[in-house]
């Protein structure tokens, strides 16, 4: 019988992996709370229309990467490939338009059937924030600052570069769209099949193409910044001024675009080369057209998302502050008392591992393996005298303490 394995592009998160994940998510949750963001959770699957309508029929995500299925009722559902569309759907269906501005944080799994690579999986995890209802460039600055502070708190801001660009308003993008059509049309036969399809539907998406020929042509294409109108230039200038005022460094990348129609004005990415080829660890932008596109009232929005797996690979090995204590009973009476002792220690908020079987040597090896700060050894002789032996696992020193005062005896390890 063949061994059962995880599906390609997925993996199990064992305790060591989960510690890294928790470090990323808990740090981000704590940091964005400083900016007023509150946590929400949307369903892992949505109506397929949520993503078709927002991501577009020509995007790689929709045409190649979505996990979609028809359920028993004939409804077409999709495992979420990203969470902004789900948050926007929630905003509309929960009738939240009268409560803006709204600041949301989320964390959870996403699903895309793309080629697995380092830090990129078919089931992956993201953290993200969305700020809804504020059209001012100050919102863009706040959102970027929250991402910057989260990366700084994770100890990786020095491994990243913040790249910034403006997509302009609808008028600016329409002018740029015309320029791209004029540029790419003479080279139409050199484009990939996807590139030719995008030329008619949304030529900005050619700039996001992974195809080598498309990328070579895109490298010489006009840049969007040359087509920004005065209002868009002023908006972008205010974002840059705001970032400079609070000491956040950035560089302008005129090739940084978002190929989706609802994106506009600010777009940004924190990129790193610490994982090999340059990759994005946190990215976002302004999407003032999204909620209207989904059938809601026109509502400005700006946010970002970051991949937990990639961030977890960048941070230092996380060690929990909470010490672990191993109780090693020898003999049945001692084992019965050990259960009571373990509960007493847990009542005081201590993490306790109870060794169930094996000789003292084997149980001590387990205490070492789980990283215990101290082992509490309890045998029949200790039980008769109402004491317990406390061994410091780091130094090997051992002392004796009354069972009634064991919590005081463990304070040195806290």
C-alpha positions as CSV (number, residue, x, y, z in Angstrom):
1,X,0.0,0.0,0.0
2,X,1.4,3.4,-1.0
3,X,2.2,5.8,1.8
4,X,-0.2,8.6,2.3
5,X,1.4,12.0,1.7
6,X,0.2,15.6,1.8
7,X,-1.2,17.0,-1.4
8,X,1.5,18.7,-3.6
9,X,1.8,22.3,-2.5
10,X,0.6,21.7,1.0
11,X,2.4,20.8,4.1
12,X,1.9,20.0,7.8
13,X,2.7,22.6,10.3
14,X,4.4,20.8,13.2
15,X,4.9,22.6,16.5
16,X,8.2,24.3,15.5
17,X,6.5,25.6,12.3
18,X,3.5,26.7,14.2
19,X,5.7,28.7,16.7
20,X,7.1,30.6,13.7
21,X,3.6,31.2,12.3
22,X,2.3,32.3,15.6
23,X,5.2,34.7,16.1
24,X,4.3,36.3,12.7
25,X,0.5,36.4,13.2
26,X,0.6,37.5,16.9
27,X,3.1,40.2,16.3
28,X,1.2,41.6,13.3
29,X,-2.1,41.4,15.3
30,X,-0.5,43.3,18.2
31,X,1.1,46.0,16.0
32,X,-1.9,46.8,13.8
33,X,-4.1,47.1,16.9
34,X,-1.9,50.1,17.7
35,X,-3.4,51.7,14.5
36,X,-6.9,50.8,15.5
37,X,-7.4,47.7,13.3
38,X,-9.7,45.1,14.7
39,X,-9.7,41.4,13.7
40,X,-12.4,39.8,11.6
41,X,-12.7,36.4,9.8
42,X,-14.5,35.8,6.6
43,X,-15.4,32.3,5.2
44,X,-12.7,30.2,3.6
45,X,-14.9,29.7,0.6
46,X,-17.1,32.2,-1.2
47,X,-19.4,32.2,-4.2
48,X,-17.2,31.9,-7.3
49,X,-18.7,35.2,-8.5
50,X,-17.0,37.1,-5.7
51,X,-13.6,36.4,-7.3
52,X,-14.7,36.3,-11.0
53,X,-16.2,39.8,-10.6
54,X,-13.2,41.3,-8.7
55,X,-10.2,39.5,-10.1
56,X,-11.5,39.4,-13.7
57,X,-11.9,36.6,-16.3
58,X,-8.4,37.2,-17.8
59,X,-6.3,37.1,-14.6
60,X,-4.0,34.2,-14.0
61,X,-5.7,33.6,-10.6
62,X,-9.2,33.1,-12.2
63,X,-8.1,31.3,-15.4
64,X,-5.4,29.0,-13.9
65,X,-5.2,29.0,-10.1
66,X,-8.6,29.0,-8.4
67,X,-9.9,25.9,-6.6
68,X,-13.5,26.0,-7.6
69,X,-16.2,23.4,-7.3
70,X,-20.0,22.9,-7.6
71,X,-21.7,21.8,-4.4
72,X,-24.7,19.5,-4.1
73,X,-27.1,22.3,-4.5
74,X,-25.6,23.4,-7.8
75,X,-23.9,26.5,-6.3
76,X,-20.4,27.3,-7.7
77,X,-18.0,27.9,-4.8
78,X,-14.3,28.8,-4.6
79,X,-11.7,28.5,-1.9
80,X,-10.5,32.0,-1.4
81,X,-7.3,32.9,-3.3
82,X,-7.0,36.2,-1.5
83,X,-9.1,38.0,1.2
84,X,-9.7,41.5,0.1
85,X,-12.6,40.5,-2.1
86,X,-14.1,38.6,0.9
87,X,-13.8,41.6,3.1
88,X,-15.5,43.8,0.5
89,X,-18.3,41.2,0.1
90,X,-18.7,41.2,3.9
91,X,-18.8,45.0,3.9
92,X,-21.7,44.9,1.4
93,X,-23.7,41.9,2.8
94,X,-23.4,43.0,6.4
95,X,-24.6,46.6,5.6
96,X,-21.5,48.3,7.0
97,X,-21.5,51.4,4.7
98,X,-23.0,53.6,7.5
99,X,-20.2,52.7,9.9
100,X,-17.1,53.9,7.9
101,X,-14.3,54.4,8.5
102,X,-13.7,50.7,9.2
103,X,-10.3,49.1,10.0
104,X,-10.0,45.3,9.7
105,X,-7.2,42.8,10.3
106,X,-7.4,39.2,9.2
107,X,-5.2,36.1,9.3
108,X,-5.9,32.7,7.7
109,X,-5.3,30.2,4.8
110,X,-5.7,31.1,1.1
111,X,-5.6,28.7,-1.8
112,X,-4.1,28.9,-5.3
113,X,-3.1,26.2,-7.7
114,X,0.2,27.7,-8.8
115,X,3.6,26.0,-9.1
116,X,4.9,25.4,-5.6
117,X,8.2,27.1,-4.8
118,X,10.2,28.4,-1.8
119,X,7.8,30.1,0.5
120,X,4.9,29.8,-1.9
121,X,2.4,27.0,-1.5
122,X,-1.0,26.0,-2.8
123,X,-2.5,26.3,0.6
124,X,-0.7,29.3,2.2
125,X,-1.4,31.7,4.9
126,X,-1.8,35.5,4.9
127,X,-2.2,38.3,7.3
128,X,-3.6,41.6,6.0
129,X,-5.4,44.8,6.8
130,X,-8.1,46.8,5.0
131,X,-9.1,50.4,5.7
132,X,-12.5,51.2,4.2
133,X,-14.1,54.6,3.8
134,X,-11.2,57.1,3.8
135,X,-10.2,58.7,0.5
136,X,-7.4,60.8,2.0
137,X,-3.7,60.0,1.2
138,X,-3.3,60.0,5.0
139,X,-5.0,56.6,5.0
140,X,-2.4,55.3,2.6
141,X,0.4,56.5,4.9
142,X,-1.2,54.9,7.9
143,X,-1.6,51.6,6.2
144,X,2.0,51.6,4.9
145,X,3.2,52.6,8.4
146,X,1.4,49.7,10.0
147,X,3.1,47.3,7.6
148,X,6.5,48.9,8.2
149,X,6.1,48.7,11.9
150,X,5.0,45.0,11.8
151,X,8.1,44.1,9.7
152,X,10.3,46.2,12.1
153,X,8.8,44.4,15.1
154,X,9.5,41.0,13.4
155,X,13.1,42.1,13.1
156,X,13.2,42.0,9.2
157,X,12.7,45.6,8.1
158,X,16.4,45.9,7.3
159,X,16.0,42.9,4.9
160,X,13.4,44.7,2.9
161,X,13.0,47.7,0.6
162,X,9.7,49.6,0.3
163,X,8.9,50.2,-3.4
164,X,6.2,52.7,-4.2
165,X,4.3,53.8,-7.3
166,X,1.1,55.6,-8.4
167,X,-1.5,54.1,-10.6
168,X,-3.3,57.4,-10.8
169,X,-7.1,57.9,-11.0
170,X,-9.4,56.4,-13.7
171,X,-8.6,59.3,-16.2
172,X,-4.9,58.8,-15.8
173,X,-5.2,55.0,-16.2
174,X,-7.4,55.3,-19.3
175,X,-4.7,57.6,-20.9
176,X,-2.0,55.0,-20.0
177,X,-4.1,52.1,-21.3
178,X,-4.3,53.8,-24.7
179,X,-0.5,54.3,-24.7
180,X,0.0,50.7,-23.9
181,X,-2.3,49.5,-26.7
182,X,-0.4,51.8,-29.1
183,X,2.9,50.3,-27.9
184,X,2.0,46.6,-27.8
185,X,-0.1,46.4,-30.9
186,X,2.8,46.5,-33.4
187,X,4.4,43.7,-31.3
188,X,1.2,41.7,-31.0
189,X,2.6,38.5,-32.6
190,X,5.5,38.4,-30.2
191,X,3.2,38.4,-27.2
192,X,2.1,35.2,-25.4
193,X,-1.4,33.9,-25.9
194,X,-2.3,35.4,-22.6
195,X,-0.6,38.6,-23.5
196,X,-2.7,39.0,-26.7
197,X,-5.9,38.3,-24.8
198,X,-4.9,40.9,-22.2
199,X,-4.1,43.5,-24.9
200,X,-7.8,43.7,-25.8
201,X,-9.2,43.4,-22.3
202,X,-6.7,45.1,-20.0
203,X,-3.2,45.8,-21.3
204,X,-1.9,46.7,-17.8
205,X,-2.0,43.0,-17.0
206,X,0.7,42.4,-19.6
207,X,3.0,44.3,-17.2
208,X,2.3,41.6,-14.6
209,X,2.9,38.7,-17.0
210,X,5.4,35.9,-16.0
211,X,6.0,35.0,-19.7
212,X,9.6,35.8,-20.8
213,X,8.6,37.4,-24.1
214,X,5.9,39.5,-22.5
215,X,8.4,40.7,-19.8
216,X,11.0,41.7,-22.4
217,X,8.5,43.7,-24.3
218,X,7.1,45.2,-21.1
219,X,10.5,46.4,-20.1
220,X,10.5,49.0,-22.9
221,X,6.8,50.0,-22.5
222,X,5.7,53.5,-21.5
223,X,5.6,54.2,-17.8
224,X,2.5,55.1,-16.0
225,X,4.0,58.1,-14.2
226,X,4.2,60.0,-17.5
227,X,0.4,59.8,-17.8
228,X,-0.6,61.0,-14.3
229,X,-2.9,64.1,-14.3
230,X,-2.3,66.9,-11.8
231,X,-4.7,65.5,-9.2
232,X,-3.0,62.1,-9.2
233,X,0.4,63.7,-9.0
234,X,-0.7,65.7,-5.9
235,X,-2.2,62.6,-4.3
236,X,1.1,60.7,-4.8
237,X,3.2,63.6,-3.6
238,X,1.1,63.8,-0.4
239,X,1.7,60.1,0.3
240,X,5.4,60.5,-0.2
241,X,5.6,63.5,2.0
242,X,3.6,61.7,4.7
243,X,6.0,58.8,4.7
244,X,9.0,61.0,4.8
245,X,7.6,62.9,7.8
246,X,7.4,59.7,9.9
247,X,10.8,58.5,8.7
248,X,9.9,55.7,6.4
249,X,12.3,55.2,3.5
250,X,11.1,54.1,0.1
251,X,12.1,54.1,-3.5
252,X,9.9,54.8,-6.6
253,X,9.4,51.8,-8.9
254,X,7.6,53.1,-12.0
255,X,7.1,49.5,-13.2
256,X,5.2,48.5,-10.1
257,X,1.5,48.1,-11.2
258,X,-1.7,46.3,-10.3
259,X,-3.5,44.9,-13.3
260,X,-7.0,44.9,-11.8
261,X,-9.4,47.7,-12.7
262,X,-10.4,48.6,-9.2
263,X,-6.9,49.5,-8.1
264,X,-5.8,53.1,-8.3
265,X,-3.5,55.7,-6.9
266,X,-1.0,54.2,-4.4
267,X,0.5,50.8,-4.9
268,X,3.4,49.5,-2.8
269,X,5.5,46.4,-2.0
270,X,8.1,45.5,0.6
271,X,10.5,43.3,-1.3
272,X,13.5,41.2,-0.2
273,X,16.3,39.2,-1.7
274,X,17.0,37.4,1.5
275,X,15.1,34.3,0.2
276,X,17.1,34.0,-3.0
277,X,15.5,35.8,-6.0
278,X,13.9,39.0,-5.1
279,X,10.4,38.4,-3.8
280,X,7.6,40.3,-2.2
281,X,6.8,39.8,1.5
282,X,4.1,42.4,1.9
283,X,2.2,44.3,-0.8
284,X,-0.9,46.5,-1.1
285,X,-2.5,49.5,-2.5
286,X,-5.6,51.6,-2.9
287,X,-8.7,50.0,-4.4
288,X,-11.4,52.7,-4.5
289,X,-13.4,51.0,-7.2
290,X,-13.7,47.5,-5.6
291,X,-16.9,47.8,-3.5
292,X,-18.7,49.6,-6.3
293,X,-17.6,46.9,-8.7
294,X,-19.2,44.3,-6.4
295,X,-22.5,46.1,-6.3
296,X,-22.0,48.3,-3.2
297,X,-22.0,52.0,-2.7
298,X,-18.8,53.7,-3.9
299,X,-16.4,53.3,-1.0
300,X,-12.7,54.1,-0.9
301,X,-10.3,51.4,0.4
302,X,-6.7,50.8,1.0
303,X,-4.8,47.8,2.5
304,X,-2.1,45.2,2.3
305,X,-1.5,41.5,2.6
306,X,1.6,39.5,3.5
307,X,2.5,35.8,3.2
308,X,3.0,34.2,6.6
309,X,5.2,31.4,5.3
310,X,7.7,33.9,3.7
311,X,7.8,36.1,6.8
312,X,8.3,33.0,9.0
313,X,11.3,32.1,6.9
314,X,12.8,35.5,7.4
315,X,12.4,35.9,11.2
316,X,14.8,34.5,13.8
317,X,13.9,31.2,15.4
318,X,11.1,31.9,17.8
319,X,11.4,30.8,21.4
320,X,8.5,30.9,23.7
321,X,9.0,33.0,26.8
322,X,6.8,30.6,28.8
323,X,9.0,28.0,30.7
324,X,8.0,24.3,30.6
325,X,8.2,22.1,33.6
326,X,8.4,18.3,33.5
327,X,7.0,16.1,36.3
328,X,8.7,12.7,36.6
329,X,6.9,10.4,39.0
330,X,8.3,7.1,40.1
331,X,5.8,4.6,41.5
332,X,2.0,4.4,41.4
333,X,1.4,6.5,44.5
334,X,3.8,9.2,43.2
335,X,2.0,9.1,39.8
336,X,-1.3,9.7,41.5
337,X,0.1,12.7,43.4
338,X,1.9,13.9,40.3
339,X,-1.5,14.4,38.5
340,X,-2.7,16.5,41.4
341,X,0.6,18.5,41.5
342,X,0.4,19.1,37.7
343,X,-3.1,20.6,38.1
344,X,-2.0,22.8,41.0
345,X,0.9,24.2,38.9
346,X,-1.4,24.7,35.8
347,X,-3.8,26.6,38.1
348,X,-0.9,29.0,38.6
349,X,-0.4,29.4,34.9
350,X,2.6,27.1,34.5
351,X,3.1,24.8,31.5
352,X,3.5,21.2,32.8
353,X,4.4,18.0,30.9
354,X,3.7,14.8,32.8
355,X,5.9,11.9,32.0
356,X,3.7,8.8,31.7
357,X,6.1,5.9,31.4
358,X,9.7,4.7,31.3
359,X,12.6,4.8,33.7
360,X,14.1,8.0,35.1
361,X,16.7,8.2,32.3
362,X,14.1,7.9,29.5
363,X,11.9,10.5,31.2
364,X,14.7,12.9,31.6
365,X,15.6,12.6,27.9
366,X,12.0,13.6,27.1
367,X,12.3,16.6,29.5
368,X,15.4,17.7,27.5
369,X,13.7,17.1,24.2
370,X,10.7,19.3,25.0
371,X,13.0,22.1,26.3
372,X,11.9,21.9,30.0
373,X,13.5,24.5,32.3
374,X,13.3,22.1,35.3
375,X,12.3,18.5,36.1
376,X,10.3,17.8,39.2
377,X,11.2,14.3,40.4
378,X,8.7,12.7,42.8
379,X,9.2,9.1,44.2
380,X,7.7,7.2,47.1
381,X,10.5,8.4,49.4
382,X,9.8,12.1,48.5
383,X,6.1,11.5,48.8
384,X,6.5,10.1,52.3
385,X,8.4,13.3,53.3
386,X,6.1,15.6,51.4
387,X,8.9,17.0,49.2
388,X,9.9,17.0,45.6
389,X,13.3,17.2,43.9
390,X,13.7,20.1,41.4
391,X,16.5,19.6,38.8
392,X,17.6,22.6,36.8
393,X,17.9,21.2,33.3
394,X,20.4,23.8,32.2
395,X,23.0,23.4,35.0
396,X,22.1,19.9,36.4
397,X,21.8,21.3,39.9
398,X,19.2,19.7,42.1
399,X,17.4,21.0,45.2
400,X,14.7,19.7,47.4
401,X,11.5,21.7,48.1
402,X,8.3,21.1,50.1
403,X,5.4,20.0,48.0
404,X,3.4,22.8,49.7
405,X,5.9,25.4,48.5
406,X,6.8,24.1,45.1
407,X,5.4,27.1,43.2
408,X,7.7,29.4,45.2
409,X,10.6,27.0,44.4
410,X,9.9,27.3,40.7
411,X,9.8,31.1,40.6
412,X,13.5,31.2,39.8
413,X,12.7,29.7,36.3
414,X,9.9,32.2,35.4
